[in-house]
Amino acid sequence: MAPIPLPGPLGPAADALRGWLLARLAVPPLGPTGPNPPVGEPENLIHLTDLTETLISYDSTNADFSGSTPTLDDLAHVRYELRDQQGALVGTTKGIGRMLRKGPDGNFLGYFSEEIRLIDGHVIRTGGIVDDARLTLGEQQTIKAVAVAGPLRGAIGFRQFRPVETHKSYASAIVLYRR
C-alpha cells in the first residue's frame, strides 16, 4: 500500500519521519556487538531450512503450467504447504506473483509476495523481485521477509525458494531475526 501523501508543509516532514523510521526499524544492524548478540539467541531467531513446499492450489492467467511461455499479463495466485525434513507440517503459504517487465537480458521480472502462516503462530509477509526465467530453470531466488504477527513480530530476514518441480514443489528456507 502506498503512503498517503500529506498536503502542504507536512508532506516533506512526514517523508523525513517515514525515512528515519524505516532506517531504524527495517535496516539490519551493521554488526552485532558482544560475545552473544541478541540477534542469534533462539528467542530472537526463526531459522527454518531444508523445507519442502508442496502445491495446494494454482490459479494463473497463463495456461502454460510449465512456466516456459511467460507474458507481461501473467498473474498467479498460489497456495503451498510447508513441511520440514521429517515431513511434519510447519505452515502454509498464500502468494501472488505478477510479471512486471522484461529485464535487460530479456528475462521476465516478476514481483512475488506471500503470507506465510506457521503452525507456531508466526505470520510472515514476503515480497521481492524474481527473475522468472532463472527460477523456472531451477535457480534459487531470495526475497525479503518480515514477521507481522506472532512471538517474533517485527523480525526481519529473507525467504529463499528453488523449484524442485516447477510450480509443484520447491525447496525453501525462512530465516528471520529480531535485534
HELIX and SHEET records of a PDB file:
HELIX    1   1 LEU A   10  LEU A   25  1                                  16    
HELIX    2   2 PRO A   38  GLY A   40  5                                   3    
HELIX    3   3 PRO A   42  ASN A   44  5                                   3    
HELIX    4   4 ASP A  132  THR A  136  1                                   5    
SHEET    1   A 9 LEU A  45  SER A  60  0                                        
SHEET    2   A 9 LEU A  75  ARG A  83 -1                                        
SHEET    3   A 9 LEU A  89  LYS A 102 -1                                        
SHEET    4   A 9 PHE A 108  LEU A 118 -1                                        
SHEET    5   A 9 VAL A 123  ASP A 131 -1                                        
SHEET    6   A 9 GLN A 141  ALA A 149 -1                                        
SHEET    7   A 9 ILE A 156  GLU A 165 -1                                        
SHEET    8   A 9 SER A 169  TYR A 177 -1                                        
SHEET    9   A 9 LEU A  45  SER A  60 -1                                        
END                                                                             
